[in-house]
Amino acid sequence: MANHDDLSPLPFQSIDALKGKRLGEFRIIREIGRGSMGVVFEALQENLNRRVALKILPPSINLPEKAIRRFLREAESVAKLTHDHIVQIYAISRKESLYFYAMQFVDGSPLDEIIRDARSALTFERIADLIAQTAEAIDYAHHHGIIHRDIKPGNIIVTPEYKVVITDFGLARQERGATLTESGALVGTPIYMSPEQVHGKRGTIGKRSDIYSLGVTLYELLTGQVPFRGQTTQEILNEILEDDPKPPRRIDQNVPWELEVIAMKAMEKAPQHRFASAREMAADLRRYLDGEPIRARPTTVLTKVFKKIRKHRVASTALAIAGLILVIVTTLLVLSAHGAKKSREAFDQAINVGHQLLEEGKPDEAHDCFLDALERSPERPEAHVGLGLALFDLESHDRAYTAFSQAIACDETSVPGWLERCKLLIKLERWQEALQDLIRVRSLAPNNFEILQTCSKLLFNLYFSGKGASLEEKNDLLDKAIEYCEAALQLGNNADMRCRLGMLYLEKAKFVPSRKQQETYLDRSMAQIDQATKLDRNHRLAFELMARIEETRKTANWKINIFDFLKEQGYDENWVITQGYELVRPIWDFLSDEFLPSFDATLPTKSPADGKGPEY
């Protein structure tokens, strides 16, 4: 670092004249950026043969000596930060009348250029990832005692690999102080300032001020426009203090509601209502990306009422304030009661129409109905379930999973949420997760026949669609399906359930090695078929199962014979169950007892002692 003892002014040298010149060990290559507080050049640090970015503070700003000392001290503290997403400061120095610092050269584009030129190329997932990276870097700086104070798209560089690097970290406090001209006019864009920064009260600006600015950046990425659009600087500042931004989904209905909630929470007027930390905001963004429920919640109706009261309060007298509050509260309560009833009716109608459209095979239109319901009541789990069903039919499985999970987050006792997510997990062949969801459903409704019947049917489907599942996993699924069917039949009785249990017993017969066990399960299967035919004499599946049971009895006989014979010959029992039957069945019918001694020559080498199977 440079020696800061001698801060007396030196002869002025034009910034523009530096192009192609040397500044100490740095050779200036080209200008890459310019702002109210300095010019940034690409340069070569010749003694290290390293590309750097040089930010030079022009003498024309006329910074007082105290401000320069503070600038240098804070720049040094920022230089101690080491993070992949924070630009690294290499050196701070002065040459003649120029103060400058050298920092990491980042090959990328500022986020404001991307918003202006290529926002349409950014998916919502990409936007969430970029802001999550930024929030994690900000949190790192906060934990090291540094507050940025000037988070905005122009200070966020994005590389071609979509890696974020934050620039000008920790310098905004001095830059903000230097952006007041002699006439007192504010220079620069105040759009990203938090309300407490606009007030300028000492001690109120902190970590959550950065979170607010990051929320504005997220809002702009989601909608393509800034939240406050006054014609003058003063109008913008007034809007920041007094107005609430329009929710992003009212600008673009394609914006995921989770990202809208995150942006609006980050931009709350009161710092205590924002995310407690940048890491908390980043965590919610990561949850969205991972398809998990976010923890942020929309602003409540009561909070909106008090915001309106604060915005319209009259400060002339206490009586006027009390009168206005009374009028507003009374009016809002009346309107709220009427509006709540209308809102509930509109919500119910949207849900009913959405389900009707799903039955008609119109998931696109149903999707819009459920989104409308979510707009009205985002805390109602049935709206999330409906949205998930529409997304499932549209084969948007990741978003469907998120919707079902959000229904569960809204109400952990939402049986439809758990059931529909389970069906999706079965579709995605995520067997263990599906099974856990079913176990959860049963715990919520242990004595509900309809629920147990649905659960048993899902387990039945889970077992028979379990391609890719191991033999042990399929056996576990089969046992669980039998358990749920038996429990359901203790509460109710119908032919379909009896046939389903009969088929499960029939399958179980395939997993047991002894003749006695197989006969037990085949008898149980036939008993269920008898019960089914008593309930419905014309039940087609019952008669099909009867034929399958008889066929299985024949198959079981030759399997038992082979099993006993191969065990006597010394072959591994597990191998015999899983592979031996099919290997020897084609020739079994052609063998008689007198040929059995020579039969051993047709078998593979006997299984090693470790039970891993025969060697061919």
C-alpha positions in Angstrom: 0.0 0.0 0.0 1.1 3.6 -0.6 2.4 6.0 2.0 -0.5 8.3 2.9 1.4 10.9 4.9 2.0 13.4 2.2 -1.5 14.4 0.9 -0.6 17.9 -0.4 -2.0 18.7 -3.9 0.2 18.0 -6.9 0.1 19.5 -10.4 -3.1 18.5 -12.2 -2.8 16.1 -15.1 -5.7 15.5 -17.5 -7.4 12.1 -17.2 -7.9 11.8 -20.9 -4.2 12.4 -21.5 -3.4 9.1 -19.6 -4.5 6.9 -22.5 -1.5 4.9 -23.7 0.7 6.3 -20.9 2.2 4.9 -17.7 1.1 5.5 -14.2 3.7 4.0 -11.9 4.1 0.4 -12.7 0.8 0.4 -14.7 0.6 1.0 -18.4 -2.8 2.3 -19.4 -4.5 0.4 -22.3 -8.0 1.7 -22.8 -10.9 3.3 -20.9 -13.6 0.8 -19.9 -15.9 2.9 -17.7 -16.7 6.3 -16.5 -18.8 7.7 -13.6 -19.3 10.7 -11.4 -16.5 9.6 -9.1 -13.8 8.4 -11.5 -12.7 6.7 -14.7 -11.9 3.0 -15.0 -9.1 1.9 -17.3 -7.9 -1.5 -18.4 -4.1 -1.5 -17.7 -1.1 -3.8 -17.6 0.8 -4.1 -14.3 4.1 -4.5 -16.0 6.2 -5.8 -13.1 3.8 -8.7 -12.7 2.6 -8.9 -16.3 -1.0 -8.9 -15.0 -4.1 -7.3 -16.5 -5.8 -5.0 -14.0 -8.6 -2.4 -13.8 -7.4 1.0 -12.6 -10.0 3.4 -11.1 -8.7 6.9 -11.0 -10.3 9.7 -9.0 -10.0 13.0 -10.9 -8.7 16.0 -8.9 -11.7 18.0 -10.1 -13.9 16.4 -7.4 -11.9 18.5 -4.8 -12.2 16.0 -2.0 -11.2 17.3 1.4 -8.2 15.8 3.1 -10.3 14.1 5.8 -12.5 12.4 3.1 -9.4 11.2 1.2 -7.9 9.7 4.3 -11.2 7.9 5.0 -11.4 6.7 1.4 -7.9 5.2 1.6 -8.5 3.5 4.9 -11.8 2.0 3.8 -10.3 0.9 0.5 -7.6 -0.9 2.4 -10.2 -2.7 4.6 -12.0 -3.9 1.5 -8.7 -5.1 0.0 -8.6 -7.6 2.8 -11.8 -9.3 1.6 -11.2 -12.5 -0.4 -14.3 -13.9 -2.1 -14.9 -15.4 -5.5 -17.7 -12.9 -6.2 -16.1 -9.7 -4.9 -13.5 -7.9 -7.0 -10.1 -8.0 -5.5 -8.3 -4.8 -4.8 -4.5 -5.1 -5.4 -3.1 -1.7 -4.7 -4.0 1.8 -3.6 -1.7 4.6 -4.6 -1.2 8.2 -5.8 0.8 9.6 -8.6 1.1 13.4 -8.8 -2.4 14.7 -8.2 -4.2 11.5 -9.0 -5.5 9.0 -6.4 -6.2 5.6 -7.8 -6.5 1.9 -7.0 -5.8 -1.2 -9.0 -8.2 -4.1 -8.9 -8.9 -7.4 -10.5 -9.8 -7.1 -14.2 -13.1 -9.0 -14.8 -13.9 -10.0 -18.4 -17.6 -9.6 -18.5 -20.5 -7.2 -18.8 -22.2 -5.0 -16.2 -25.6 -6.2 -15.2 -27.2 -2.9 -16.3 -26.0 -3.6 -19.9 -27.5 -7.1 -19.8 -30.8 -5.7 -18.5 -30.8 -3.2 -21.3 -29.6 -5.4 -24.2 -30.2 -9.1 -23.4 -32.7 -9.4 -20.5 -35.0 -11.6 -22.6 -32.2 -14.2 -22.8 -32.2 -14.6 -19.0 -34.5 -17.3 -17.6 -36.1 -16.8 -14.2 -33.8 -19.5 -12.9 -30.7 -17.6 -14.2 -32.0 -14.4 -12.6 -32.4 -16.1 -9.3 -28.9 -17.6 -9.5 -27.3 -14.3 -10.3 -29.0 -12.5 -7.4 -28.2 -15.5 -5.0 -24.5 -15.2 -5.9 -24.6 -11.5 -5.2 -26.4 -11.9 -1.9 -24.0 -14.5 -0.7 -21.0 -12.2 -1.5 -22.7 -9.3 0.2 -23.3 -11.4 3.3 -19.6 -12.3 3.4 -18.7 -8.6 3.3 -21.3 -7.8 6.0 -19.7 -10.4 8.3 -16.4 -8.6 7.8 -17.9 -5.3 8.8 -18.2 -3.8 5.3 -21.5 -2.4 3.9 -21.6 -1.7 0.2 -24.1 1.2 0.2 -24.3 1.3 -3.6 -25.6 -2.0 -4.8 -26.9 -1.6 -8.3 -26.7 -3.4 -11.7 -23.9 -1.2 -12.8 -21.7 -2.4 -10.0 -22.4 -6.1 -10.7 -20.3 -7.7 -13.5 -21.4 -11.0 -15.1 -18.8 -13.1 -16.8 -19.7 -15.2 -19.9 -20.0 -18.2 -17.6 -22.6 -16.2 -15.6 -20.4 -15.8 -12.6 -21.1 -12.6 -10.6 -18.4 -10.2 -9.5 -19.3 -7.2 -7.4 -17.2 -4.0 -7.9 -16.7 -0.8 -6.0 -17.2 -2.6 -2.8 -17.1 -0.4 0.3 -16.4 2.8 -1.7 -20.0 3.9 -2.2 -20.1 5.8 1.1 -17.4 8.1 -0.1 -18.8 8.3 -3.6 -22.2 9.2 -2.2 -20.6 12.0 -0.2 -18.9 13.3 -3.3 -21.9 13.2 -5.6 -23.2 16.5 -4.2 -22.2 19.4 -6.3 -21.7 22.9 -5.0 -25.3 23.7 -5.7 -26.4 20.7 -3.6 -28.0 18.7 -6.5 -27.8 15.0 -6.2 -25.8 13.5 -9.1 -26.3 9.9 -10.2 -29.3 7.5 -10.1 -31.1 7.3 -6.7 -33.4 4.4 -7.8 -31.5 1.8 -5.8 -31.3 3.8 -2.6 -33.2 2.5 0.4 -35.6 4.8 2.3 -33.2 5.2 5.1 -30.5 6.3 2.7 -32.9 8.9 1.2 -33.6 10.2 4.7 -29.9 10.3 5.3 -30.3 9.9 9.1 -27.0 9.0 10.8 -26.9 5.4 12.2 -29.9 4.1 10.2 -28.0 2.8 7.2 -26.9 -0.8 7.7 -26.8 -4.3 6.2 -30.5 -4.2 5.4 -29.9 -1.1 3.2 -27.9 -3.3 0.9 -30.7 -5.9 0.9 -33.1 -3.3 -0.2 -30.9 -2.3 -3.1 -30.5 -5.9 -4.1 -34.3 -6.3 -4.0 -34.6 -3.4 -6.5 -32.0 -5.1 -8.7 -34.0 -8.3 -8.6 -37.2 -6.4 -9.4 -35.6 -4.8 -12.4 -34.4 -8.1 -13.7 -37.8 -9.7 -13.3 -39.8 -6.9 -14.9 -37.4 -5.1 -17.2 -38.2 -1.8 -15.4 -37.4 0.0 -12.2 -40.0 0.1 -9.4 -40.1 3.9 -9.2 -40.3 5.9 -12.4 -40.7 9.6 -11.3 -39.8 12.2 -13.9 -37.4 14.1 -11.6 -34.9 13.1 -8.9 -37.2 14.5 -6.2 -40.2 12.6 -7.5 -38.2 9.4 -7.4 -37.0 10.1 -3.8 -40.6 10.8 -2.7 -41.8 7.6 -4.3 -39.1 5.6 -2.5 -40.3 7.1 0.8 -44.1 7.0 0.3 -45.1 4.5 -2.5 -45.1 0.8 -2.7 -43.8 -0.7 -5.9 -46.3 -2.5 -8.2 -46.0 -6.3 -7.7 -43.9 -7.8 -10.5 -46.6 -10.3 -11.5 -48.9 -7.4 -12.3 -46.3 -6.3 -14.9 -45.5 -9.8 -16.2 -47.7 -12.6 -15.1 -45.0 -15.1 -16.1 -42.9 -14.0 -13.1 -42.8 -16.9 -10.6 -44.8 -15.8 -7.5 -41.9 -17.0 -5.3 -39.5 -14.5 -6.9 -42.1 -11.8 -6.5 -42.4 -12.5 -2.8 -38.6 -12.4 -2.3 -38.2 -9.1 -4.2 -41.1 -7.4 -2.4 -39.8 -8.6 1.0 -36.4 -7.3 0.3 -37.9 -3.9 -0.7 -40.0 -3.4 2.4 -39.9 0.3 3.6 -39.1 -0.7 7.2 -35.7 -2.4 7.5 -37.0 -4.7 10.2 -39.5 -6.2 7.8 -36.9 -7.1 5.2 -34.7 -10.3 5.3 -32.7 -10.4 8.4 -29.5 -11.0 6.4 -28.4 -11.2 2.8 -27.7 -14.9 3.4 -31.3 -15.4 4.4 -32.4 -13.9 1.1 -29.9 -16.0 -0.8 -31.2 -19.1 0.9 -34.7 -18.5 -0.3 -33.5 -18.0 -3.8 -31.6 -21.3 -3.6 -34.8 -23.0 -2.3 -36.6 -21.7 -5.4 -33.9 -23.0 -7.6 -33.9 -26.4 -5.8 -37.7 -26.7 -6.2 -38.2 -26.3 -2.4 -40.8 -24.1 -0.6 -39.5 -20.6 0.2 -39.8 -19.2 3.7 -40.7 -15.6 2.9 -44.4 -14.8 3.0 -46.4 -12.1 1.2 -47.4 -8.9 3.1 -50.6 -9.5 5.1 -53.8 -7.5 4.7 -53.3 -5.9 8.2 -49.9 -4.7 7.3 -51.2 -3.2 4.0 -53.9 -1.3 6.1 -51.3 0.3 8.4 -49.2 1.2 5.4 -52.1 3.1 3.9 -52.7 4.8 7.3 -49.1 5.9 7.5 -49.1 7.2 3.9 -52.3 9.3 4.3 -51.7 10.5 7.9 -52.3 14.3 8.5 -49.6 15.8 10.6 -51.2 19.2 11.4 -52.9 18.2 14.7 -53.4 15.1 16.8 -57.1 15.4 16.3 -56.8 15.3 12.5 -54.5 12.3 12.7 -57.0 10.5 15.0 -59.9 11.4 12.7 -58.1 10.3 9.6 -57.1 7.0 11.2 -60.7 6.4 12.4 -62.1 7.1 9.0 -59.6 5.0 7.2 -59.8 2.1 9.6 -63.6 2.1 9.6 -63.8 2.4 5.8 -61.1 -0.3 5.3 -62.9 -2.7 7.8 -66.2 -2.3 5.9 -64.5 -2.7 2.6 -62.3 -5.5 3.9 -65.3 -7.5 5.1 -67.1 -7.0 1.8 -64.0 -7.5 -0.2 -63.0 -10.6 1.8 -66.3 -12.2 0.9 -66.0 -11.3 -2.7 -62.4 -12.5 -2.7 -63.3 -15.9 -1.2 -66.1 -16.3 -3.8 -63.7 -15.4 -6.6 -61.1 -17.8 -5.2 -63.5 -20.7 -5.0 -64.7 -20.0 -8.5 -61.2 -19.9 -9.9 -60.4 -23.2 -8.1 -63.6 -24.9 -9.4 -63.2 -23.7 -12.9 -59.5 -24.8 -12.9 -60.4 -28.3 -11.9 -63.2 -28.4 -14.5 -60.7 -27.4 -17.2 -58.3 -30.1 -16.1 -61.0 -32.7 -16.5 -61.7 -31.3 -20.0 -58.0 -31.7 -20.9 -57.2 -28.0 -20.9 -54.2 -27.6 -18.5 -53.1 -24.3 -20.1 -56.3 -22.6 -19.2 -56.5 -24.4 -15.9 -53.0 -23.1 -15.1 -54.2 -19.5 -15.5 -57.2 -20.1 -13.2 -55.0 -21.4 -10.5 -52.6 -18.5 -10.9 -55.6 -16.2 -10.4 -56.5 -18.0 -7.3 -52.9 -17.7 -6.0 -53.0 -13.9 -6.6 -56.1 -13.7 -4.3 -54.9 -16.1 -1.6 -51.3 -17.2 -1.9 -51.6 -18.8 1.6 -54.3 -21.3 0.6 -52.8 -24.8 -0.1 -55.6 -25.8 -2.6 -54.4 -23.1 -5.0 -50.9 -24.5 -5.0 -52.2 -28.1 -5.4 -54.3 -27.0 -8.4 -51.4 -25.2 -10.0 -49.2 -28.3 -9.4 -51.8 -30.5 -11.2 -51.9 -28.2 -14.2 -48.1 -28.1 -14.4 -48.0 -31.9 -14.0 -50.3 -32.3 -17.1 -48.1 -29.8 -18.9 -45.1 -32.0 -18.1 -43.4 -29.2 -16.2 -42.5 -31.6 -13.4 -39.9 -29.5 -11.5 -42.4 -26.6 -11.2 -45.2 -29.1 -10.3 -43.0 -30.4 -7.5 -42.4 -26.9 -6.2 -46.2 -26.1 -6.3 -47.1 -29.3 -4.3 -44.2 -28.6 -1.8 -45.5 -25.0 -1.4 -49.0 -26.4 -0.6 -47.3 -28.5 2.2 -45.4 -25.4 3.4 -48.7 -23.5 3.6 -50.3 -26.3 5.6 -48.3 -29.3 6.7 -51.6 -31.2 7.2 -52.6 -30.8 3.5 -53.3 -34.3 2.5 -53.9 -33.4 -1.2 -50.5 -31.7 -1.2 -48.7 -34.8 0.1 -50.8 -37.2 -2.1 -50.3 -35.3 -5.4 -46.6 -34.9 -4.7 -46.3 -38.6 -4.1 -48.0 -39.3 -7.5 -45.4 -37.0 -9.1 -42.5 -38.8 -7.4 -43.8 -42.1 -8.6 -43.9 -40.6 -12.1 -40.3 -39.5 -11.6 -39.3 -42.9 -10.2 -38.2 -41.4 -6.9 -39.4 -44.5 -5.0 -38.1 -43.7 -1.5 -39.3 -40.1 -1.5 -42.7 -41.3 -2.7 -42.9 -43.9 0.1 -42.1 -41.3 2.7 -44.8 -39.0 1.5 -47.3 -41.9 1.7 -46.3 -42.7 5.2 -46.8 -39.0 6.1 -50.3 -39.1 4.6 -51.3 -42.2 6.6 -50.1 -40.5 9.8 -52.4 -37.5 9.0 -55.4 -39.7 8.4 -54.9 -43.1 10.0 -58.6 -44.0 10.2 -59.9 -42.5 7.0 -61.0 -45.3 4.6 -60.9 -43.1 1.5 -57.3 -41.9 2.3 -56.1 -45.4 3.0 -57.7 -46.7 -0.1 -56.0 -44.0 -2.2 -52.7 -44.7 -0.4 -52.9 -48.4 -1.0 -53.7 -47.8 -4.7 -50.6 -45.5 -5.0 -48.4 -48.1 -3.3 -49.9 -50.8 -5.7 -48.9 -48.6 -8.6 -45.6 -47.7 -7.1 -44.8 -51.4 -6.8 -45.8 -52.4 -10.4 -44.2 -49.3 -11.9 -41.0 -49.8 -10.0 -38.7 -50.4 -12.9 -35.1 -49.8 -11.8 -35.9 -50.6 -8.2 -33.8 -53.3 -6.6 -35.3 -56.6 -5.6 -35.1 -55.6 -1.9 -36.8 -52.3 -2.6 -39.6 -54.0 -4.5 -40.1 -56.4 -1.7 -40.3 -53.5 0.8 -42.8 -51.7 -1.4 -44.9 -54.9 -1.7 -45.0 -55.4 2.1 -46.0 -51.7 2.6 -48.7 -52.0 -0.1 -50.1 -55.1 1.6 -50.1 -53.4 5.0 -52.1 -50.4 3.7 -54.6 -52.6 1.8 -55.2 -54.7 4.9 -55.6 -51.5 7.0 -58.1 -50.0 4.6 -60.2 -53.2 4.4 -60.6 -53.1 8.2 -62.4 -49.8 7.7 -64.4 -50.5 4.6 -65.0 -53.2 2.0 -65.3 -53.2 -1.8 -64.4 -55.6 -4.6 -61.7 -53.5 -6.1 -59.8 -53.4 -2.9 -60.2 -57.2 -2.4 -58.8 -57.8 -5.9 -56.0 -55.5 -5.3 -55.0 -57.2 -2.1 -55.3 -60.6 -3.9 -53.0 -59.5 -6.6 -50.5 -58.3 -4.0 -50.6 -61.7 -2.2 -50.1 -63.3 -5.6 -47.0 -61.2 -6.1 -45.7 -61.9 -2.7 -45.7 -65.6 -3.5 -42.9 -64.9 -5.9 -40.6 -63.6 -3.2 -40.7 -66.6 -0.8 -38.5 -69.6 -1.4 -40.4 -72.4 0.4 -43.4 -74.4 -0.9 -45.3 -73.8 2.4 -44.9 -70.0 2.3 -45.9 -69.8 -1.4 -49.0 -71.9 -0.8 -49.9 -69.7 2.2 -49.9 -66.5 0.0 -51.7 -68.2 -2.9 -54.4 -69.3 -0.5 -54.7 -65.8 0.9 -54.9 -64.5 -2.7 -57.7 -66.9 -3.5 -59.6 -65.9 -0.3 -59.6 -62.3 -1.4 -60.9 -63.2 -4.8 -63.7 -65.2 -3.2 -64.7 -62.2 -1.1 -64.6 -60.0 -4.2 -66.9 -62.2 -6.2 -69.4 -62.2 -3.3 -69.4 -58.4 -3.5 -69.5 -58.3 -7.3 -70.3 -61.6 -9.1 -69.4 -60.2 -12.5 -66.0 -58.6 -11.4 -63.8 -59.2 -14.5 -60.5 -58.8 -12.7 -61.5 -61.4 -10.1 -61.9 -64.2 -12.7 -58.6 -63.2 -14.4 -56.9 -63.5 -11.0 -58.3 -66.9 -10.5 -56.6 -68.1 -13.7 -53.3 -66.4 -12.7 -53.4 -68.1 -9.3 -53.8 -71.6 -10.9 -51.0 -70.8 -13.3 -48.8 -69.6 -10.5 -49.4 -72.8 -8.5 -48.1 -74.9 -11.5 -45.1 -72.6 -11.8 -44.5 -72.7 -8.1 -44.3 -76.5 -8.2 -41.5 -76.7 -10.7 -39.7 -73.7 -9.0 -39.8 -75.6 -5.7 -38.4 -78.7 -7.4 -35.6 -76.8 -9.0 -34.9 -74.9 -5.7 -34.6 -78.1 -3.7 -32.4 -79.8 -6.3 -30.0 -76.9 -6.8 -29.6 -76.5 -3.0 -28.7 -80.2 -2.8 -26.1 -79.6 -5.5 -24.5 -76.8 -3.3 -25.6 -73.7 -5.2 -26.0 -70.3 -3.5 -29.7 -69.8 -2.4 -29.9 -66.2 -3.4 -28.6 -67.0 -6.9 -31.1 -69.8 -7.3 -34.0 -67.5 -6.4 -33.0 -64.6 -8.7 -31.4 -66.4 -11.7 -31.4 -70.2 -11.4 -35.1 -70.7 -12.2 -35.0 -69.0 -15.6 -31.7 -70.6 -16.6 -32.8 -74.2 -16.1 -36.5 -74.0 -16.8 -36.2 -74.5 -20.7 -34.7 -77.9 -20.2 -36.4 -79.0 -17.0 -39.4 -80.5 -18.7 -37.2 -82.7 -20.9 -35.4 -84.3 -18.0 -36.4 -87.3 -16.1 -35.0 -88.7 -12.8 -32.6 -91.0 -14.6 -30.9 -88.1 -16.3 -30.5 -85.9 -13.2 -26.9 -87.1 -12.4 -25.6 -85.6 -15.8 -27.7 -82.4 -15.4 -25.0 -80.8 -13.3 -22.8 -80.5 -16.4 -25.2 -77.9 -17.8 -25.0 -75.6 -14.8 -22.5 -72.7 -14.3 -19.6 -73.0 -11.8 -20.9 -73.2 -8.3 -21.3 -69.9 -6.4 -18.3 -68.8 -4.4 -18.7 -68.6 -0.6 -19.2 -64.8 -0.6 -22.6 -65.3 -2.2 -22.0 -63.0 -5.2 -23.3 -65.5 -7.7 -21.9 -68.1 -10.1 -18.9 -67.4 -12.3 -19.5 -68.1 -16.1 
